[in-house]
Amino acid sequence: MKRAIVFCMVLGLLTALAPMALADAPTVAIVAAGALGDRSFYDSAYGGLERLQAELGVSGAVIECKEDASMYEQSLISAAEAADIVVAVGWQFWEPLEMIAPELPDAKFIFVDNALDYIDNVFAITYAENEGSFLVGYIAATLSETGVIGAVGGEDNETINNFLVGYKQGAAHANPDVRVEITYTADYENPTKGKEHALALFDLGADIVFQVAGKTGEGVIEAAAETGNYAIGVDSDQKYINPEAIICSMIKEVGDSIFDVVAAYMADGTFPGGAVWNADMEGGFISVGYGDDTMTQQVSDALKAEVQALAEKIIAGEILVDTTR
């Protein structure tokens, strides 16, 4: 915990320390458990690498494992041999990192999306996705005309369920009588499966469905558009994909968090391994997106103001959001 506190202090001093950056910008390799092109989680991570390249002169590369577990360990090893910092993006890398990180003590690993905190050369980033999900759950329950809302999760695990506990709590905060239907696809790369699951939820009476399934979630958006219902996007502001079907998105700034960790290392020269940083709403890493003013806005200004007030209460500790962690 002490290392995490020190890291947060370094983040706060980044602007002042930037001129003292390391003489040579590090090379950074992103190893994605899935694949780019999801317009969500992995693309957000890649956006962080693009920022590092454009703003700090970092050299970068990406390895996509495309949910092939047989690639995880070797991809991390290959990345560690070629880059100064390896960013393992996806909870799927927990066991592979446990296996290989201690064997590569000179390598530096950033682990995105899970709280592995006991290996000296691994720094983990978790996210308060439950906080943002509380807000979109509140929106869904407020706007629902059927009193039934849903969510499609990519997998029944701690990370995905951290979204869903917040979503259910936020929905109940808006309407204690709302019914929340949950389904899991066991797949993050299959829009067809996502569409099937969303259609099943719409058949159960849901009129708004939150997608928490990566690229699989694109099928949720398609199902909403075809049935005249609505979807909620995840991780990135996805409204641009279909402004008529997506009412809002729960944003998790994966790319910005990666950027800040690497930038802090470049400014301070110390890698904060063996610790976990929870990127939360107070730090600006969790929010709700509504697209831009050119897009159809299903969420009224009045409801947006309610959501902002709830966000401020969460940040102040007046609302404690349920979590799986």
Secondary structure as UniProt FT lines:
FT   HELIX           2..12
FT   HELIX           14..17
FT   HELIX           18..20
FT   STRAND          27..32
FT   HELIX           41..56
FT   STRAND          59..64
FT   TURN            66..67
FT   HELIX           69..71
FT   HELIX           72..82
FT   STRAND          85..89
FT   HELIX           91..93
FT   HELIX           94..100
FT   HELIX           101..103
FT   TURN            105..106
FT   STRAND          108..112
FT   TURN            120..121
FT   STRAND          122..127
FT   HELIX           129..143
FT   STRAND          148..153
FT   HELIX           158..174
FT   TURN            176..177
FT   STRAND          179..184
FT   HELIX           191..203
FT   TURN            204..205
FT   STRAND          208..212
FT   HELIX           214..217
FT   HELIX           218..227
FT   STRAND          230..235
FT   HELIX           239..241
FT   TURN            243..245
FT   STRAND          246..252
FT   HELIX           254..268
FT   STRAND          275..279
FT   TURN            281..284
FT   STRAND          286..289
FT   TURN            293..294
FT   HELIX           301..316
//
